[in-house]
């Protein structure tokens, strides 16, 4: 079974998230998907800058969804 990763950047100041982004890569396991989500989350938050992350209480939200292989 393969998994797709969907990830959003969210602000806990105003309880809003940007539209989710589906990562193009397909992952071979739940473990691979969640580890990728953590790495991508780190990149996203780093790109936002520490001041912006702290001011807006930014975090990511993600899901790994199983897909049927064809």
LUMNUMI-522180 format. One line per field, with one value per atom (N, C-alpha, C): residue number from 1; residue in three letters; x, y, z. Coordinates in Angstrom, 1 decimal, decimal comma. Layout:
BEGIN
pos <- (NUM / ...)
code <- (ala / ...)
xx <- (X / ...)
yy <- (Y / ...)
zz <- (Z / ...)
This chain:
BEGIN
pos <- (1 / 1 / 1 / 2 / 2 / 2 / 3 / 3 / 3 / 4 / 4 / 4 / 5 / 5 / 5 / 6 / 6 / 6 / 7 / 7 / 7 / 8 / 8 / 8 / 9 / 9 / 9 / 10 / 10 / 10 / 11 / 11 / 11 / 12 / 12 / 12 / 13 / 13 / 13 / 14 / 14 / 14 / 15 / 15 / 15 / 16 / 16 / 16 / 17 / 17 / 17 / 18 / 18 / 18 / 19 / 19 / 19 / 20 / 20 / 20 / 21 / 21 / 21 / 22 / 22 / 22 / 23 / 23 / 23 / 24 / 24 / 24 / 25 / 25 / 25 / 26 / 26 / 26 / 27 / 27 / 27 / 28 / 28 / 28 / 29 / 29 / 29 / 30 / 30 / 30 / 31 / 31 / 31 / 32 / 32 / 32 / 33 / 33 / 33 / 34 / 34 / 34 / 35 / 35 / 35 / 36 / 36 / 36 / 37 / 37 / 37 / 38 / 38 / 38 / 39 / 39 / 39 / 40 / 40 / 40 / 41 / 41 / 41 / 42 / 42 / 42 / 43 / 43 / 43 / 44 / 44 / 44 / 45 / 45 / 45 / 46 / 46 / 46 / 47 / 47 / 47 / 48 / 48 / 48 / 49 / 49 / 49 / 50 / 50 / 50 / 51 / 51 / 51 / 52 / 52 / 52 / 53 / 53 / 53 / 54 / 54 / 54 / 55 / 55 / 55 / 56 / 56 / 56 / 57 / 57 / 57 / 58 / 58 / 58 / 59 / 59 / 59 / 60 / 60 / 60 / 61 / 61 / 61 / 62 / 62 / 62 / 63 / 63 / 63 / 64 / 64 / 64 / 65 / 65 / 65 / 66 / 66 / 66 / 67 / 67 / 67 / 68 / 68 / 68 / 69 / 69 / 69 / 70 / 70 / 70)
code <- (unk / unk / unk / unk / unk / unk / unk / unk / unk / unk / unk / unk / unk / unk / unk / unk / unk / unk / unk / unk / unk / unk / unk / unk / unk / unk / unk / unk / unk / unk / unk / unk / unk / unk / unk / unk / unk / unk / unk / unk / unk / unk / unk / unk / unk / unk / unk / unk / unk / unk / unk / unk / unk / unk / unk / unk / unk / unk / unk / unk / unk / unk / unk / unk / unk / unk / unk / unk / unk / unk / unk / unk / unk / unk / unk / unk / unk / unk / unk / unk / unk / unk / unk / unk / unk / unk / unk / unk / unk / unk / unk / unk / unk / unk / unk / unk / unk / unk / unk / unk / unk / unk / unk / unk / unk / unk / unk / unk / unk / unk / unk / unk / unk / unk / unk / unk / unk / unk / unk / unk / unk / unk / unk / unk / unk / unk / unk / unk / unk / unk / unk / unk / unk / unk / unk / unk / unk / unk / unk / unk / unk / unk / unk / unk / unk / unk / unk / unk / unk / unk / unk / unk / unk / unk / unk / unk / unk / unk / unk / unk / unk / unk / unk / unk / unk / unk / unk / unk / unk / unk / unk / unk / unk / unk / unk / unk / unk / unk / unk / unk / unk / unk / unk / unk / unk / unk / unk / unk / unk / unk / unk / unk / unk / unk / unk / unk / unk / unk / unk / unk / unk / unk / unk / unk / unk / unk / unk / unk / unk / unk)
xx <- (0,8 / 0,0 / 0,9 / 0,5 / 1,2 / 0,4 / 1,1 / 0,4 / 0,7 / -0,2 / 0,0 / 0,0 / 0,8 / 1,0 / 0,3 / -0,5 / -1,2 / -0,8 / -0,3 / 0,2 / -0,3 / -0,5 / -1,0 / -0,2 / 0,0 / 0,6 / -0,5 / -0,5 / -1,6 / -1,1 / -2,0 / -1,7 / -2,6 / -2,0 / -2,8 / -3,3 / -2,9 / -3,3 / -4,8 / -5,0 / -6,3 / -7,0 / -6,5 / -7,1 / -7,4 / -6,5 / -6,7 / -5,5 / -5,8 / -4,7 / -4,8 / -3,6 / -3,5 / -4,1 / -4,5 / -5,0 / -4,0 / -4,4 / -3,5 / -2,8 / -1,6 / -0,8 / -0,6 / -0,9 / -0,6 / 0,8 / 1,7 / 3,0 / 3,0 / 3,7 / 3,7 / 4,2 / 5,2 / 5,8 / 4,8 / 4,8 / 4,0 / 4,9 / 4,5 / 5,3 / 4,9 / 5,9 / 5,7 / 5,2 / 5,2 / 4,7 / 4,3 / 3,5 / 3,0 / 4,3 / 5,2 / 6,5 / 7,2 / 7,3 / 8,0 / 7,2 / 5,9 / 5,1 / 5,2 / 5,1 / 5,1 / 6,5 / 7,6 / 8,9 / 9,1 / 8,6 / 8,7 / 7,9 / 6,8 / 6,0 / 6,7 / 7,4 / 8,2 / 9,4 / 10,0 / 11,1 / 10,6 / 9,5 / 8,9 / 8,4 / 7,8 / 7,3 / 8,5 / 9,6 / 10,8 / 11,2 / 11,2 / 11,6 / 10,6 / 9,3 / 8,3 / 8,4 / 8,5 / 8,6 / 9,9 / 11,0 / 12,3 / 12,2 / 11,5 / 11,4 / 10,5 / 9,7 / 8,8 / 9,5 / 10,7 / 11,4 / 10,9 / 11,9 / 11,6 / 10,6 / 10,8 / 9,9 / 8,5 / 8,3 / 7,0 / 6,3 / 7,1 / 6,5 / 6,1 / 6,9 / 6,6 / 5,4 / 5,4 / 4,4 / 3,0 / 3,0 / 1,7 / 1,4 / 2,3 / 2,2 / 1,9 / 2,8 / 2,7 / 3,0 / 2,3 / 2,6 / 2,1 / 2,5 / 1,9 / 0,9 / 0,0 / -0,9 / -0,8 / -0,7 / -0,6 / -1,4 / -1,6 / -2,2 / -1,6 / -1,5 / -1,0 / -2,2 / -2,5 / -3,7 / -3,4 / -3,9 / -3,6 / -4,2 / -3,6 / -4,1 / -4,1 / -5,0 / -5,0 / -4,0 / -3,2 / -2,2 / -2,9 / -2,6 / -3,2 / -2,2)
yy <- (-1,2 / 0,0 / 1,2 / 2,2 / 3,5 / 4,6 / 5,7 / 6,8 / 8,1 / 9,0 / 10,4 / 11,3 / 12,3 / 13,3 / 14,6 / 15,1 / 16,4 / 17,2 / 18,4 / 19,2 / 20,7 / 21,3 / 22,7 / 23,5 / 24,8 / 25,7 / 26,4 / 26,4 / 26,9 / 27,9 / 28,9 / 29,8 / 29,5 / 29,4 / 29,2 / 30,5 / 31,6 / 32,9 / 33,1 / 32,8 / 33,1 / 31,8 / 30,6 / 29,3 / 29,2 / 29,6 / 29,4 / 28,7 / 27,9 / 27,2 / 27,7 / 27,7 / 27,9 / 26,7 / 26,8 / 25,6 / 24,5 / 23,2 / 22,1 / 21,9 / 21,3 / 21,0 / 19,5 / 18,9 / 17,4 / 17,3 / 16,6 / 16,3 / 15,3 / 15,5 / 14,7 / 13,3 / 13,1 / 11,8 / 10,9 / 9,6 / 8,6 / 7,8 / 7,5 / 6,9 / 5,4 / 4,6 / 3,2 / 2,7 / 3,5 / 3,1 / 4,3 / 4,0 / 5,1 / 5,8 / 5,0 / 5,5 / 6,5 / 6,1 / 7,0 / 8,3 / 8,2 / 9,4 / 10,3 / 9,8 / 10,7 / 11,3 / 10,5 / 11,1 / 12,2 / 12,0 / 13,0 / 14,3 / 14,1 / 15,2 / 16,0 / 15,3 / 16,1 / 16,8 / 16,3 / 17,0 / 18,1 / 17,9 / 19,0 / 20,1 / 19,7 / 20,7 / 21,6 / 21,0 / 21,7 / 22,7 / 22,3 / 23,2 / 24,4 / 24,1 / 25,1 / 26,1 / 25,7 / 26,6 / 27,4 / 26,8 / 27,5 / 28,6 / 28,3 / 29,3 / 30,5 / 30,3 / 31,4 / 32,4 / 32,0 / 32,8 / 32,7 / 32,7 / 32,5 / 33,5 / 34,8 / 35,8 / 35,6 / 35,3 / 35,1 / 33,9 / 32,8 / 31,6 / 31,9 / 32,6 / 32,9 / 33,9 / 34,9 / 35,9 / 35,3 / 34,5 / 33,9 / 32,5 / 32,0 / 30,7 / 29,7 / 29,7 / 28,8 / 27,4 / 26,5 / 25,0 / 24,4 / 23,2 / 22,4 / 21,4 / 21,1 / 20,0 / 19,1 / 17,8 / 16,9 / 15,6 / 14,9 / 13,6 / 12,7 / 11,5 / 10,5 / 9,5 / 9,6 / 8,8 / 7,7 / 6,5 / 5,3 / 5,5 / 5,0 / 5,1 / 3,7 / 3,4 / 2,1 / 2,2 / 1,2 / 1,2 / 0,5 / 1,1 / 0,6 / -0,1)
zz <- (0,0 / 0,0 / 0,0 / -0,8 / -0,8 / -0,2 / 0,2 / 0,9 / 0,2 / 0,3 / -0,2 / 1,1 / 1,0 / 2,0 / 1,7 / 2,5 / 2,4 / 3,6 / 3,3 / 4,4 / 4,3 / 5,4 / 5,5 / 6,5 / 6,3 / 7,2 / 7,9 / 9,3 / 10,1 / 11,1 / 11,4 / 12,4 / 13,6 / 14,8 / 16,0 / 16,6 / 16,1 / 16,5 / 16,1 / 14,8 / 14,2 / 13,8 / 14,2 / 13,9 / 12,4 / 11,5 / 10,1 / 9,5 / 8,4 / 7,7 / 6,2 / 5,6 / 4,2 / 3,5 / 2,3 / 1,6 / 1,6 / 1,8 / 1,8 / 0,5 / 0,6 / -0,6 / -0,6 / -1,7 / -1,8 / -2,4 / -1,6 / -2,1 / -3,2 / -4,3 / -5,5 / -5,2 / -4,4 / -4,1 / -3,4 / -3,8 / -3,1 / -2,2 / -1,0 / 0,0 / 0,1 / 0,4 / 0,4 / 1,8 / 2,8 / 4,1 / 4,9 / 5,9 / 6,9 / 7,5 / 7,9 / 8,5 / 7,5 / 6,3 / 5,3 / 5,1 / 5,1 / 4,9 / 6,1 / 7,3 / 8,5 / 8,7 / 8,4 / 8,5 / 7,4 / 6,2 / 5,2 / 5,7 / 6,3 / 6,8 / 7,8 / 8,7 / 9,7 / 9,0 / 8,0 / 7,3 / 6,5 / 5,8 / 5,1 / 6,0 / 7,1 / 8,1 / 8,6 / 8,8 / 9,3 / 8,2 / 7,0 / 5,9 / 5,7 / 5,8 / 5,7 / 6,8 / 8,1 / 9,2 / 9,2 / 8,8 / 8,7 / 7,6 / 6,5 / 5,5 / 5,9 / 6,9 / 7,4 / 8,4 / 8,9 / 9,8 / 11,2 / 12,1 / 13,5 / 14,1 / 13,7 / 14,2 / 13,8 / 12,5 / 12,0 / 12,6 / 12,8 / 13,4 / 14,8 / 15,5 / 16,9 / 17,0 / 16,2 / 16,3 / 15,9 / 14,9 / 14,4 / 14,9 / 15,8 / 16,3 / 15,2 / 14,2 / 13,0 / 13,3 / 12,7 / 12,8 / 11,5 / 11,3 / 10,1 / 10,6 / 9,7 / 10,0 / 8,7 / 9,0 / 7,8 / 8,0 / 6,9 / 6,9 / 5,9 / 6,2 / 5,3 / 4,9 / 3,7 / 3,3 / 2,4 / 2,7 / 1,8 / 0,5 / -0,6 / -1,9 / -2,5 / -3,4 / -4,1 / -5,3 / -5,4 / -6,5 / -7,7 / -8,9 / -10,1 / -10,9)
